[in-house]
Amino acid sequence: MANDGFTVFAVPEHLCTALATAGRDRLRAAALAWAEAASEPDDEIAPDYAVDLLEHVSALAGSRTEKHLDLYCWYFAP
């Protein structure tokens, strides 16, 4: 992490493929497990938001796969 608080993560190919090919039920189950596992108040995520977010990331991963592009995640920690 740089001193400015930004971090960039490259999403591994196998994770992109898993996200792109996961069915709606599997994405929903993973998102709900993620929302339930949040143990710290700052880590909490609403179940509906977790599902929506993971579905969007799945679509992005699928689009990236079709175009043979890499997928990255930018993270900012103030």
PDB file of N, CA, C and O in Angstrom:
ATOM      1  N   MET A   1       0.843  -1.174   0.000  1.00  0.00           N
ATOM      2  CA  MET A   1       0.000   0.000   0.000  1.00  0.00           C
ATOM      3  C   MET A   1       0.889   1.239   0.000  1.00  0.00           C
ATOM      4  O   MET A   1       1.841   1.319   0.776  1.00  0.00           O
ATOM      5  N   ALA A   2       0.592   2.179  -0.843  1.00  0.00           N
ATOM      6  CA  ALA A   2       1.327   3.434  -0.889  1.00  0.00           C
ATOM      7  C   ALA A   2       0.872   4.340   0.253  1.00  0.00           C
ATOM      8  O   ALA A   2      -0.174   4.110   0.860  1.00  0.00           O
ATOM      9  N   ASN A   3       1.640   5.336   0.531  1.00  0.00           N
ATOM     10  CA  ASN A   3       1.312   6.245   1.623  1.00  0.00           C
ATOM     11  C   ASN A   3       0.023   7.020   1.406  1.00  0.00           C
ATOM     12  O   ASN A   3      -0.540   7.552   2.363  1.00  0.00           O
ATOM     13  N   ASP A   4      -0.450   7.094   0.187  1.00  0.00           N
ATOM     14  CA  ASP A   4      -1.677   7.824  -0.084  1.00  0.00           C
ATOM     15  C   ASP A   4      -2.931   7.009   0.234  1.00  0.00           C
ATOM     16  O   ASP A   4      -4.040   7.525   0.097  1.00  0.00           O
ATOM     17  N   GLY A   5      -2.787   5.767   0.648  1.00  0.00           N
ATOM     18  CA  GLY A   5      -3.919   4.946   1.049  1.00  0.00           C
ATOM     19  C   GLY A   5      -4.508   4.093  -0.055  1.00  0.00           C
ATOM     20  O   GLY A   5      -5.431   3.319   0.198  1.00  0.00           O
ATOM     21  N   PHE A   6      -4.004   4.210  -1.269  1.00  0.00           N
ATOM     22  CA  PHE A   6      -4.527   3.419  -2.373  1.00  0.00           C
ATOM     23  C   PHE A   6      -3.770   2.110  -2.529  1.00  0.00           C
ATOM     24  O   PHE A   6      -2.552   2.056  -2.359  1.00  0.00           O
ATOM     25  N   THR A   7      -4.505   1.063  -2.852  1.00  0.00           N
ATOM     26  CA  THR A   7      -3.919  -0.238  -3.137  1.00  0.00           C
ATOM     27  C   THR A   7      -4.623  -0.794  -4.373  1.00  0.00           C
ATOM     28  O   THR A   7      -5.826  -0.599  -4.541  1.00  0.00           O
ATOM     29  N   VAL A   8      -3.892  -1.473  -5.222  1.00  0.00           N
ATOM     30  CA  VAL A   8      -4.476  -2.109  -6.404  1.00  0.00           C
ATOM     31  C   VAL A   8      -4.192  -3.599  -6.323  1.00  0.00           C
ATOM     32  O   VAL A   8      -3.053  -4.020  -6.120  1.00  0.00           O
ATOM     33  N   PHE A   9      -5.246  -4.390  -6.485  1.00  0.00           N
ATOM     34  CA  PHE A   9      -5.125  -5.843  -6.479  1.00  0.00           C
ATOM     35  C   PHE A   9      -5.457  -6.363  -7.868  1.00  0.00           C
ATOM     36  O   PHE A   9      -6.462  -5.969  -8.459  1.00  0.00           O
ATOM     37  N   ALA A  10      -4.621  -7.242  -8.385  1.00  0.00           N
ATOM     38  CA  ALA A  10      -4.939  -7.939  -9.628  1.00  0.00           C
ATOM     39  C   ALA A  10      -5.781  -9.157  -9.268  1.00  0.00           C
ATOM     40  O   ALA A  10      -5.395  -9.951  -8.410  1.00  0.00           O
ATOM     41  N   VAL A  11      -6.922  -9.304  -9.917  1.00  0.00           N
ATOM     42  CA  VAL A  11      -7.801 -10.444  -9.656  1.00  0.00           C
ATOM     43  C   VAL A  11      -7.283 -11.623 -10.471  1.00  0.00           C
ATOM     44  O   VAL A  11      -7.171 -11.532 -11.693  1.00  0.00           O
ATOM     45  N   PRO A  12      -6.964 -12.737  -9.796  1.00  0.00           N
ATOM     46  CA  PRO A  12      -6.400 -13.892 -10.502  1.00  0.00           C
ATOM     47  C   PRO A  12      -7.351 -14.447 -11.570  1.00  0.00           C
ATOM     48  O   PRO A  12      -8.573 -14.364 -11.448  1.00  0.00           O
ATOM     49  N   GLU A  13      -6.758 -15.007 -12.602  1.00  0.00           N
ATOM     50  CA  GLU A  13      -7.525 -15.568 -13.730  1.00  0.00           C
ATOM     51  C   GLU A  13      -8.571 -16.582 -13.258  1.00  0.00           C
ATOM     52  O   GLU A  13      -9.718 -16.553 -13.706  1.00  0.00           O
ATOM     53  N   HIS A  14      -8.167 -17.479 -12.350  1.00  0.00           N
ATOM     54  CA  HIS A  14      -9.118 -18.514 -11.909  1.00  0.00           C
ATOM     55  C   HIS A  14     -10.300 -17.905 -11.147  1.00  0.00           C
ATOM     56  O   HIS A  14     -11.409 -18.433 -11.220  1.00  0.00           O
ATOM     57  N   LEU A  15     -10.084 -16.816 -10.426  1.00  0.00           N
ATOM     58  CA  LEU A  15     -11.190 -16.155  -9.736  1.00  0.00           C
ATOM     59  C   LEU A  15     -12.099 -15.454 -10.736  1.00  0.00           C
ATOM     60  O   LEU A  15     -13.321 -15.495 -10.598  1.00  0.00           O
ATOM     61  N   CYS A  16     -11.512 -14.810 -11.745  1.00  0.00           N
ATOM     62  CA  CYS A  16     -12.322 -14.188 -12.799  1.00  0.00           C
ATOM     63  C   CYS A  16     -13.205 -15.225 -13.476  1.00  0.00           C
ATOM     64  O   CYS A  16     -14.391 -14.984 -13.703  1.00  0.00           O
ATOM     65  N   THR A  17     -12.637 -16.361 -13.795  1.00  0.00           N
ATOM     66  CA  THR A  17     -13.398 -17.423 -14.452  1.00  0.00           C
ATOM     67  C   THR A  17     -14.514 -17.933 -13.552  1.00  0.00           C
ATOM     68  O   THR A  17     -15.640 -18.137 -14.005  1.00  0.00           O
ATOM     69  N   ALA A  18     -14.200 -18.139 -12.278  1.00  0.00           N
ATOM     70  CA  ALA A  18     -15.215 -18.617 -11.332  1.00  0.00           C
ATOM     71  C   ALA A  18     -16.354 -17.616 -11.191  1.00  0.00           C
ATOM     72  O   ALA A  18     -17.524 -17.998 -11.163  1.00  0.00           O
ATOM     73  N   LEU A  19     -16.013 -16.350 -11.104  1.00  0.00           N
ATOM     74  CA  LEU A  19     -17.044 -15.318 -10.994  1.00  0.00           C
ATOM     75  C   LEU A  19     -17.880 -15.241 -12.266  1.00  0.00           C
ATOM     76  O   LEU A  19     -19.103 -15.115 -12.208  1.00  0.00           O
ATOM     77  N   ALA A  20     -17.221 -15.316 -13.400  1.00  0.00           N
ATOM     78  CA  ALA A  20     -17.912 -15.184 -14.682  1.00  0.00           C
ATOM     79  C   ALA A  20     -18.853 -16.352 -14.955  1.00  0.00           C
ATOM     80  O   ALA A  20     -19.875 -16.181 -15.620  1.00  0.00           O
ATOM     81  N   THR A  21     -18.520 -17.523 -14.452  1.00  0.00           N
ATOM     82  CA  THR A  21     -19.303 -18.716 -14.766  1.00  0.00           C
ATOM     83  C   THR A  21     -20.246 -19.151 -13.645  1.00  0.00           C
ATOM     84  O   THR A  21     -21.047 -20.066 -13.830  1.00  0.00           O
ATOM     85  N   ALA A  22     -20.155 -18.507 -12.497  1.00  0.00           N
ATOM     86  CA  ALA A  22     -21.028 -18.875 -11.374  1.00  0.00           C
ATOM     87  C   ALA A  22     -22.476 -18.525 -11.707  1.00  0.00           C
ATOM     88  O   ALA A  22     -22.759 -17.462 -12.260  1.00  0.00           O
ATOM     89  N   GLY A  23     -23.352 -19.400 -11.376  1.00  0.00           N
ATOM     90  CA  GLY A  23     -24.777 -19.137 -11.579  1.00  0.00           C
ATOM     91  C   GLY A  23     -25.305 -18.166 -10.526  1.00  0.00           C
ATOM     92  O   GLY A  23     -24.656 -17.906  -9.512  1.00  0.00           O
ATOM     93  N   ARG A  24     -26.473 -17.650 -10.787  1.00  0.00           N
ATOM     94  CA  ARG A  24     -27.094 -16.670  -9.888  1.00  0.00           C
ATOM     95  C   ARG A  24     -27.258 -17.213  -8.463  1.00  0.00           C
ATOM     96  O   ARG A  24     -27.014 -16.496  -7.492  1.00  0.00           O
ATOM     97  N   ASP A  25     -27.669 -18.472  -8.342  1.00  0.00           N
ATOM     98  CA  ASP A  25     -27.861 -19.065  -7.014  1.00  0.00           C
ATOM     99  C   ASP A  25     -26.543 -19.169  -6.249  1.00  0.00           C
ATOM    100  O   ASP A  25     -26.491 -18.917  -5.045  1.00  0.00           O
ATOM    101  N   ARG A  26     -25.497 -19.537  -6.951  1.00  0.00           N
ATOM    102  CA  ARG A  26     -24.191 -19.670  -6.297  1.00  0.00           C
ATOM    103  C   ARG A  26     -23.648 -18.300  -5.866  1.00  0.00           C
ATOM    104  O   ARG A  26     -23.096 -18.156  -4.775  1.00  0.00           O
ATOM    105  N   LEU A  27     -23.812 -17.299  -6.741  1.00  0.00           N
ATOM    106  CA  LEU A  27     -23.389 -15.945  -6.378  1.00  0.00           C
ATOM    107  C   LEU A  27     -24.155 -15.448  -5.160  1.00  0.00           C
ATOM    108  O   LEU A  27     -23.578 -14.857  -4.247  1.00  0.00           O
ATOM    109  N   ARG A  28     -25.458 -15.694  -5.156  1.00  0.00           N
ATOM    110  CA  ARG A  28     -26.291 -15.255  -4.027  1.00  0.00           C
ATOM    111  C   ARG A  28     -25.853 -15.941  -2.732  1.00  0.00           C
ATOM    112  O   ARG A  28     -25.749 -15.290  -1.693  1.00  0.00           O
ATOM    113  N   ALA A  29     -25.599 -17.232  -2.785  1.00  0.00           N
ATOM    114  CA  ALA A  29     -25.173 -17.963  -1.591  1.00  0.00           C
ATOM    115  C   ALA A  29     -23.837 -17.432  -1.081  1.00  0.00           C
ATOM    116  O   ALA A  29     -23.651 -17.274   0.125  1.00  0.00           O
ATOM    117  N   ALA A  30     -22.904 -17.156  -1.997  1.00  0.00           N
ATOM    118  CA  ALA A  30     -21.596 -16.626  -1.594  1.00  0.00           C
ATOM    119  C   ALA A  30     -21.743 -15.229  -0.993  1.00  0.00           C
ATOM    120  O   ALA A  30     -21.106 -14.916   0.013  1.00  0.00           O
ATOM    121  N   ALA A  31     -22.566 -14.400  -1.596  1.00  0.00           N
ATOM    122  CA  ALA A  31     -22.767 -13.034  -1.094  1.00  0.00           C
ATOM    123  C   ALA A  31     -23.410 -13.042   0.291  1.00  0.00           C
ATOM    124  O   ALA A  31     -23.013 -12.272   1.166  1.00  0.00           O
ATOM    125  N   LEU A  32     -24.389 -13.900   0.489  1.00  0.00           N
ATOM    126  CA  LEU A  32     -25.042 -13.966   1.797  1.00  0.00           C
ATOM    127  C   LEU A  32     -24.093 -14.498   2.866  1.00  0.00           C
ATOM    128  O   LEU A  32     -24.129 -14.043   4.009  1.00  0.00           O
ATOM    129  N   ALA A  33     -23.245 -15.458   2.503  1.00  0.00           N
ATOM    130  CA  ALA A  33     -22.243 -15.962   3.444  1.00  0.00           C
ATOM    131  C   ALA A  33     -21.251 -14.857   3.789  1.00  0.00           C
ATOM    132  O   ALA A  33     -20.846 -14.725   4.943  1.00  0.00           O
ATOM    133  N   TRP A  34     -20.863 -14.070   2.804  1.00  0.00           N
ATOM    134  CA  TRP A  34     -19.954 -12.936   3.020  1.00  0.00           C
ATOM    135  C   TRP A  34     -20.585 -11.933   3.982  1.00  0.00           C
ATOM    136  O   TRP A  34     -19.938 -11.484   4.929  1.00  0.00           O
ATOM    137  N   ALA A  35     -21.838 -11.585   3.740  1.00  0.00           N
ATOM    138  CA  ALA A  35     -22.519 -10.609   4.596  1.00  0.00           C
ATOM    139  C   ALA A  35     -22.641 -11.136   6.032  1.00  0.00           C
ATOM    140  O   ALA A  35     -22.505 -10.376   6.991  1.00  0.00           O
ATOM    141  N   GLU A  36     -22.892 -12.405   6.166  1.00  0.00           N
ATOM    142  CA  GLU A  36     -23.037 -13.007   7.494  1.00  0.00           C
ATOM    143  C   GLU A  36     -21.702 -13.103   8.229  1.00  0.00           C
ATOM    144  O   GLU A  36     -21.658 -13.023   9.456  1.00  0.00           O
ATOM    145  N   ALA A  37     -20.617 -13.274   7.478  1.00  0.00           N
ATOM    146  CA  ALA A  37     -19.293 -13.469   8.087  1.00  0.00           C
ATOM    147  C   ALA A  37     -18.675 -12.173   8.609  1.00  0.00           C
ATOM    148  O   ALA A  37     -17.720 -12.222   9.384  1.00  0.00           O
ATOM    149  N   ALA A  38     -19.192 -11.034   8.207  1.00  0.00           N
ATOM    150  CA  ALA A  38     -18.627  -9.753   8.658  1.00  0.00           C
ATOM    151  C   ALA A  38     -18.726  -9.679  10.177  1.00  0.00           C
ATOM    152  O   ALA A  38     -19.817  -9.703  10.747  1.00  0.00           O
ATOM    153  N   SER A  39     -17.568  -9.590  10.818  1.00  0.00           N
ATOM    154  CA  SER A  39     -17.548  -9.640  12.279  1.00  0.00           C
ATOM    155  C   SER A  39     -17.313  -8.278  12.927  1.00  0.00           C
ATOM    156  O   SER A  39     -17.633  -8.081  14.100  1.00  0.00           O
ATOM    157  N   GLU A  40     -16.760  -7.350  12.171  1.00  0.00           N
ATOM    158  CA  GLU A  40     -16.482  -6.017  12.695  1.00  0.00           C
ATOM    159  C   GLU A  40     -17.523  -5.029  12.155  1.00  0.00           C
ATOM    160  O   GLU A  40     -17.969  -5.168  11.016  1.00  0.00           O
ATOM    161  N   PRO A  41     -17.907  -4.046  12.950  1.00  0.00           N
ATOM    162  CA  PRO A  41     -18.892  -3.062  12.474  1.00  0.00           C
ATOM    163  C   PRO A  41     -18.477  -2.393  11.164  1.00  0.00           C
ATOM    164  O   PRO A  41     -19.327  -2.127  10.314  1.00  0.00           O
ATOM    165  N   ASP A  42     -17.192  -2.119  10.991  1.00  0.00           N
ATOM    166  CA  ASP A  42     -16.722  -1.481   9.759  1.00  0.00           C
ATOM    167  C   ASP A  42     -16.737  -2.439   8.568  1.00  0.00           C
ATOM    168  O   ASP A  42     -16.648  -1.997   7.422  1.00  0.00           O
ATOM    169  N   ASP A  43     -16.847  -3.735   8.822  1.00  0.00           N
ATOM    170  CA  ASP A  43     -16.851  -4.734   7.760  1.00  0.00           C
ATOM    171  C   ASP A  43     -18.256  -5.144   7.338  1.00  0.00           C
ATOM    172  O   ASP A  43     -18.414  -5.915   6.390  1.00  0.00           O
ATOM    173  N   GLU A  44     -19.271  -4.644   8.021  1.00  0.00           N
ATOM    174  CA  GLU A  44     -20.638  -5.070   7.749  1.00  0.00           C
ATOM    175  C   GLU A  44     -21.077  -4.643   6.354  1.00  0.00           C
ATOM    176  O   GLU A  44     -20.721  -3.572   5.863  1.00  0.00           O
ATOM    177  N   ILE A  45     -21.855  -5.510   5.741  1.00  0.00           N
ATOM    178  CA  ILE A  45     -22.448  -5.218   4.441  1.00  0.00           C
ATOM    179  C   ILE A  45     -23.856  -5.805   4.443  1.00  0.00           C
ATOM    180  O   ILE A  45     -24.066  -6.943   4.864  1.00  0.00           O
ATOM    181  N   ALA A  46     -24.800  -5.030   3.975  1.00  0.00           N
ATOM    182  CA  ALA A  46     -26.192  -5.493   3.917  1.00  0.00           C
ATOM    183  C   ALA A  46     -26.290  -6.659   2.933  1.00  0.00           C
ATOM    184  O   ALA A  46     -25.690  -6.615   1.858  1.00  0.00           O
ATOM    185  N   PRO A  47     -27.031  -7.686   3.290  1.00  0.00           N
ATOM    186  CA  PRO A  47     -27.139  -8.853   2.408  1.00  0.00           C
ATOM    187  C   PRO A  47     -27.565  -8.508   0.977  1.00  0.00           C
ATOM    188  O   PRO A  47     -26.979  -9.021   0.024  1.00  0.00           O
ATOM    189  N   ASP A  48     -28.567  -7.652   0.814  1.00  0.00           N
ATOM    190  CA  ASP A  48     -29.017  -7.295  -0.533  1.00  0.00           C
ATOM    191  C   ASP A  48     -27.934  -6.564  -1.310  1.00  0.00           C
ATOM    192  O   ASP A  48     -27.786  -6.766  -2.516  1.00  0.00           O
ATOM    193  N   TYR A  49     -27.181  -5.718  -0.625  1.00  0.00           N
ATOM    194  CA  TYR A  49     -26.095  -4.995  -1.278  1.00  0.00           C
ATOM    195  C   TYR A  49     -24.977  -5.965  -1.675  1.00  0.00           C
ATOM    196  O   TYR A  49     -24.393  -5.835  -2.751  1.00  0.00           O
ATOM    197  N   ALA A  50     -24.686  -6.928  -0.810  1.00  0.00           N
ATOM    198  CA  ALA A  50     -23.642  -7.919  -1.114  1.00  0.00           C
ATOM    199  C   ALA A  50     -24.014  -8.716  -2.366  1.00  0.00           C
ATOM    200  O   ALA A  50     -23.164  -8.964  -3.222  1.00  0.00           O
ATOM    201  N   VAL A  51     -25.283  -9.114  -2.470  1.00  0.00           N
ATOM    202  CA  VAL A  51     -25.743  -9.866  -3.643  1.00  0.00           C
ATOM    203  C   VAL A  51     -25.608  -9.011  -4.899  1.00  0.00           C
ATOM    204  O   VAL A  51     -25.079  -9.468  -5.912  1.00  0.00           O
ATOM    205  N   ASP A  52     -26.085  -7.774  -4.831  1.00  0.00           N
ATOM    206  CA  ASP A  52     -26.012  -6.869  -5.972  1.00  0.00           C
ATOM    207  C   ASP A  52     -24.565  -6.634  -6.408  1.00  0.00           C
ATOM    208  O   ASP A  52     -24.250  -6.672  -7.597  1.00  0.00           O
ATOM    209  N   LEU A  53     -23.707  -6.396  -5.443  1.00  0.00           N
ATOM    210  CA  LEU A  53     -22.298  -6.135  -5.743  1.00  0.00           C
ATOM    211  C   LEU A  53     -21.639  -7.344  -6.402  1.00  0.00           C
ATOM    212  O   LEU A  53     -20.935  -7.198  -7.402  1.00  0.00           O
ATOM    213  N   LEU A  54     -21.861  -8.525  -5.854  1.00  0.00           N
ATOM    214  CA  LEU A  54     -21.232  -9.723  -6.419  1.00  0.00           C
ATOM    215  C   LEU A  54     -21.778 -10.034  -7.813  1.00  0.00           C
ATOM    216  O   LEU A  54     -21.036 -10.509  -8.673  1.00  0.00           O
ATOM    217  N   GLU A  55     -23.062  -9.773  -8.045  1.00  0.00           N
ATOM    218  CA  GLU A  55     -23.613  -9.971  -9.386  1.00  0.00           C
ATOM    219  C   GLU A  55     -22.976  -9.009 -10.387  1.00  0.00           C
ATOM    220  O   GLU A  55     -22.704  -9.385 -11.527  1.00  0.00           O
ATOM    221  N   HIS A  56     -22.739  -7.774  -9.963  1.00  0.00           N
ATOM    222  CA  HIS A  56     -22.086  -6.806 -10.848  1.00  0.00           C
ATOM    223  C   HIS A  56     -20.622  -7.189 -11.119  1.00  0.00           C
ATOM    224  O   HIS A  56     -20.142  -7.063 -12.246  1.00  0.00           O
ATOM    225  N   VAL A  57     -19.934  -7.647 -10.100  1.00  0.00           N
ATOM    226  CA  VAL A  57     -18.542  -8.073 -10.290  1.00  0.00           C
ATOM    227  C   VAL A  57     -18.493  -9.296 -11.208  1.00  0.00           C
ATOM    228  O   VAL A  57     -17.578  -9.422 -12.023  1.00  0.00           O
ATOM    229  N   SER A  58     -19.453 -10.178 -11.083  1.00  0.00           N
ATOM    230  CA  SER A  58     -19.538 -11.348 -11.953  1.00  0.00           C
ATOM    231  C   SER A  58     -19.718 -10.915 -13.410  1.00  0.00           C
ATOM    232  O   SER A  58     -19.060 -11.450 -14.302  1.00  0.00           O
ATOM    233  N   ALA A  59     -20.599  -9.957 -13.649  1.00  0.00           N
ATOM    234  CA  ALA A  59     -20.812  -9.451 -15.011  1.00  0.00           C
ATOM    235  C   ALA A  59     -19.542  -8.800 -15.551  1.00  0.00           C
ATOM    236  O   ALA A  59     -19.192  -8.974 -16.718  1.00  0.00           O
ATOM    237  N   LEU A  60     -18.862  -8.055 -14.696  1.00  0.00           N
ATOM    238  CA  LEU A  60     -17.610  -7.421 -15.102  1.00  0.00           C
ATOM    239  C   LEU A  60     -16.553  -8.471 -15.437  1.00  0.00           C
ATOM    240  O   LEU A  60     -15.826  -8.335 -16.422  1.00  0.00           O
ATOM    241  N   ALA A  61     -16.472  -9.507 -14.624  1.00  0.00           N
ATOM    242  CA  ALA A  61     -15.517 -10.591 -14.882  1.00  0.00           C
ATOM    243  C   ALA A  61     -15.842 -11.286 -16.200  1.00  0.00           C
ATOM    244  O   ALA A  61     -14.934 -11.643 -16.951  1.00  0.00           O
ATOM    245  N   GLY A  62     -17.113 -11.481 -16.484  1.00  0.00           N
ATOM    246  CA  GLY A  62     -17.514 -12.104 -17.738  1.00  0.00           C
ATOM    247  C   GLY A  62     -17.154 -11.241 -18.932  1.00  0.00           C
ATOM    248  O   GLY A  62     -16.682 -11.750 -19.948  1.00  0.00           O
ATOM    249  N   SER A  63     -17.370  -9.946 -18.818  1.00  0.00           N
ATOM    250  CA  SER A  63     -17.026  -9.013 -19.886  1.00  0.00           C
ATOM    251  C   SER A  63     -15.523  -9.004 -20.129  1.00  0.00           C
ATOM    252  O   SER A  63     -15.070  -8.958 -21.273  1.00  0.00           O
ATOM    253  N   ARG A  64     -14.761  -9.049 -19.054  1.00  0.00           N
ATOM    254  CA  ARG A  64     -13.306  -9.041 -19.123  1.00  0.00           C
ATOM    255  C   ARG A  64     -12.800 -10.307 -19.800  1.00  0.00           C
ATOM    256  O   ARG A  64     -11.848 -10.254 -20.579  1.00  0.00           O
ATOM    257  N   THR A  65     -13.420 -11.430 -19.516  1.00  0.00           N
ATOM    258  CA  THR A  65     -13.019 -12.698 -20.107  1.00  0.00           C
ATOM    259  C   THR A  65     -13.227 -12.671 -21.622  1.00  0.00           C
ATOM    260  O   THR A  65     -12.363 -13.115 -22.378  1.00  0.00           O
ATOM    261  N   GLU A  66     -14.376 -12.149 -22.061  1.00  0.00           N
ATOM    262  CA  GLU A  66     -14.679 -12.078 -23.487  1.00  0.00           C
ATOM    263  C   GLU A  66     -13.674 -11.208 -24.238  1.00  0.00           C
ATOM    264  O   GLU A  66     -13.364 -11.473 -25.399  1.00  0.00           O
ATOM    265  N   LYS A  67     -13.167 -10.169 -23.573  1.00  0.00           N
ATOM    266  CA  LYS A  67     -12.263  -9.224 -24.220  1.00  0.00           C
ATOM    267  C   LYS A  67     -10.786  -9.538 -23.963  1.00  0.00           C
ATOM    268  O   LYS A  67      -9.902  -8.821 -24.432  1.00  0.00           O
ATOM    269  N   HIS A  68     -10.526 -10.615 -23.215  1.00  0.00           N
ATOM    270  CA  HIS A  68      -9.158 -11.027 -22.885  1.00  0.00           C
ATOM    271  C   HIS A  68      -8.393  -9.913 -22.164  1.00  0.00           C
ATOM    272  O   HIS A  68      -7.243  -9.618 -22.487  1.00  0.00           O
ATOM    273  N   LEU A  69      -9.058  -9.306 -21.185  1.00  0.00           N
ATOM    274  CA  LEU A  69      -8.455  -8.238 -20.397  1.00  0.00           C
ATOM    275  C   LEU A  69      -8.232  -8.705 -18.970  1.00  0.00           C
ATOM    276  O   LEU A  69      -8.857  -9.665 -18.519  1.00  0.00           O
ATOM    277  N   ASP A  70      -7.349  -8.031 -18.268  1.00  0.00           N
ATOM    278  CA  ASP A  70      -7.136  -8.312 -16.852  1.00  0.00           C
ATOM    279  C   ASP A  70      -8.171  -7.539 -16.034  1.00  0.00           C
ATOM    280  O   ASP A  70      -8.743  -6.555 -16.503  1.00  0.00           O
ATOM    281  N   LEU A  71      -8.396  -7.995 -14.822  1.00  0.00           N
ATOM    282  CA  LEU A  71      -9.348  -7.340 -13.927  1.00  0.00           C
ATOM    283  C   LEU A  71      -8.599  -6.912 -12.673  1.00  0.00           C
ATOM    284  O   LEU A  71      -7.835  -7.685 -12.094  1.00  0.00           O
ATOM    285  N   TYR A  72      -8.830  -5.680 -12.266  1.00  0.00           N
ATOM    286  CA  TYR A  72      -8.157  -5.122 -11.100  1.00  0.00           C
ATOM    287  C   TYR A  72      -9.175  -4.540 -10.139  1.00  0.00           C
ATOM    288  O   TYR A  72     -10.284  -4.169 -10.524  1.00  0.00           O
ATOM    289  N   CYS A  73      -8.775  -4.470  -8.889  1.00  0.00           N
ATOM    290  CA  CYS A  73      -9.597  -3.868  -7.854  1.00  0.00           C
ATOM    291  C   CYS A  73      -8.783  -2.757  -7.187  1.00  0.00           C
ATOM    292  O   CYS A  73      -7.724  -3.008  -6.612  1.00  0.00           O
ATOM    293  N   TRP A  74      -9.292  -1.535  -7.274  1.00  0.00           N
ATOM    294  CA  TRP A  74      -8.642  -0.420  -6.600  1.00  0.00           C
ATOM    295  C   TRP A  74      -9.301  -0.261  -5.239  1.00  0.00           C
ATOM    296  O   TRP A  74     -10.527  -0.273  -5.133  1.00  0.00           O
ATOM    297  N   TYR A  75      -8.497  -0.113  -4.210  1.00  0.00           N
ATOM    298  CA  TYR A  75      -8.991  -0.003  -2.838  1.00  0.00           C
ATOM    299  C   TYR A  75      -8.386   1.240  -2.197  1.00  0.00           C
ATOM    300  O   TYR A  75      -7.187   1.491  -2.318  1.00  0.00           O
ATOM    301  N   PHE A  76      -9.211   2.004  -1.526  1.00  0.00           N
ATOM    302  CA  PHE A  76      -8.740   3.194  -0.826  1.00  0.00           C
ATOM    303  C   PHE A  76      -9.049   3.046   0.659  1.00  0.00           C
ATOM    304  O   PHE A  76     -10.196   2.828   1.051  1.00  0.00           O
ATOM    305  N   ALA A  77      -8.007   3.169   1.476  1.00  0.00           N
ATOM    306  CA  ALA A  77      -8.174   3.137   2.926  1.00  0.00           C
ATOM    307  C   ALA A  77      -7.727   4.481   3.477  1.00  0.00           C
ATOM    308  O   ALA A  77      -6.531   4.748   3.589  1.00  0.00           O
ATOM    309  N   PRO A  78      -8.701   5.333   3.822  1.00  0.00           N
ATOM    310  CA  PRO A  78      -8.331   6.683   4.297  1.00  0.00           C
ATOM    311  C   PRO A  78      -7.532   6.662   5.580  1.00  0.00           C
ATOM    312  O   PRO A  78      -7.156   7.717   6.090  1.00  0.00           O
TER     313      PRO A  78
END
